[in-house]
Amino acid sequence: MSPPPGIESEDELALLVRSARTVAVLGMKDEGAADAAAYRIPVMLRERGLRVIPVNPRIREALGEPSRPDVAALGEAVDILDVFRRSEKVAAHVDEILRLPPELRPRVVWMQTGVRDEASAQRLAAAGIKVVMDLCLGVYAARYRGRA
């Protein structure tokens, strides 16, 4: 399997996933939408030892963690920002990410399966942020992380 664009190798992708400790999930759902991928995948990430922070102004909390209304409200750097938003919505979130002080920006922006925005990926990469597009973080967490 070849690595995604912007990632040098499958080994680098594995290292990104294995070294992550905190994932913010943009567009995360709560228990009321337990069958949605934007809820099921974060549950699986938590089962694999990751702290999961929901980012969605429409929910109060998920997985015992209060939801943040937007990326700016995270107040901390995260290892991965996992994006469950439509491709056409990504650019606005990239603007929000790039307005953050560099020390509060995510190390990796991971766009879930079906989510692609080449221009946004280039902007993030130019700012030193790794980008993964159109891949499921859950698949890679299952591949590269054991259960907690």
N, C-alpha and C positions, 0 to 999 in steps of 0.2 A: 504494500500500500504506500502511495507517495504522500508526503506531507502536504498540508494546505499551503496556498500561496503565502509568502512572507515568513514561513517557518523553514529553517534550513534543512531539517531532517526529522524523521520520525522520532529519533532520540531526543531532539529538542522539544518536540511536542510532548513526549512522555515526561520529560523533566518539568515542563510547565505544569502539567497535571499533578505529578507526584509532589512537587514542592509547594503547591497551593495550600493555604490554610483557611482563607476566608474568600467566599464568593458572594458578591452582591448579584441578585437576580432581578434585572430590569424587566418589568411586566409580569412578575410572579403572581400567581393566583393563590387563593387561600383554600381552606378545607371545603368551602362551598362549591368549589370547582375541582374536587379531588380527582376527577378523571382526566383533567387537562394536563398536557405535557408540561405546562408552566407551573404545575404543582408537583406532578409525579417525579420529574427530573430533580428538582430541588430536594425532595424527600430522599431520593437515592443518593444525592451528593452528601447529605447529612449522614446517611447510613455509612458512607465511606469516609467519615471523619472530618468533613469540612463544616466550618461555620457558615451558615446561609443567612444572608440579610435580604429580606424582601424590599423591593423598590417599586411601589405602586401606590399612587394617591387614592385609589379606590378601595384599598383594604386597610384594616387597622393593624393586623398582625398575621403572621403565618409561622408555623413551626416554633411557636413560643418566642418569636423575635418581633419587636414592633416594626411595622413597615415604614419606610422612608418615602416621602412624597416624590422625591426626585434624587438624582445622583448627587447634586450639591448638598443635600441634607445628610449624606452618609457621615460626614464629619471624620472620616478615617480612610486611609488608603486600603484598598482591597487587592488581593492577588489577581482575581479574575472578575470582570464584569460580564456576566452571562446575559445576553440580550434575547429576550422573547418579545420582539416587536417586529412589525412589518418592515420590510426593506426601505420603503419610502419614508419611514419615521426615524431611521437611524441618524441621518444628518443632523437633525435637531439635537439629538442626544450627544453627538460628537461635539457640537458647539458647547454644550453644557460641560462635557468632560474637559475640553480644552480651556475653559474658563477657570477650572480648578487650579490652585497652586500645584506646581509639579509634584510636590511631596504627597499630595492627596489624590493623585491620578492613579487609576488601576494600572497594574503591570501589563495585563492582557485584557483586550476586549474580545469576547468570544461570541460571535453571532451564530445562533442556533440553526439547525437544519432549515433550509429554505430562505435564510436571511443573508443577503449579499448587498454590499454597497462599495464598489471599487473606489470611488472618490473619497468616501469617508475613511476607508482603510488606508489610503495613501496619506490623508491628513493625520491620522493617528500614528502611522509609522513614522512620519516626519517629526512627530513630537516624541518619538522614542517609545511608543506603546506597541507591543506585539499585537497582532490581529489574527484571529482565526475566523473564517467565514463558512457558513453553510455546512457545519458539522455539529453533531450532538455532543455536548460536553458529557452527558450521561454515558454515552458509549465509551468515551475515552477514560472516564473515571472508572468504569467497570473494568476496562482493560488494564489500567495502570495503577489502580489503588485497591487495596483489600478492604474488606468491611471493617469498620471501627470496632 
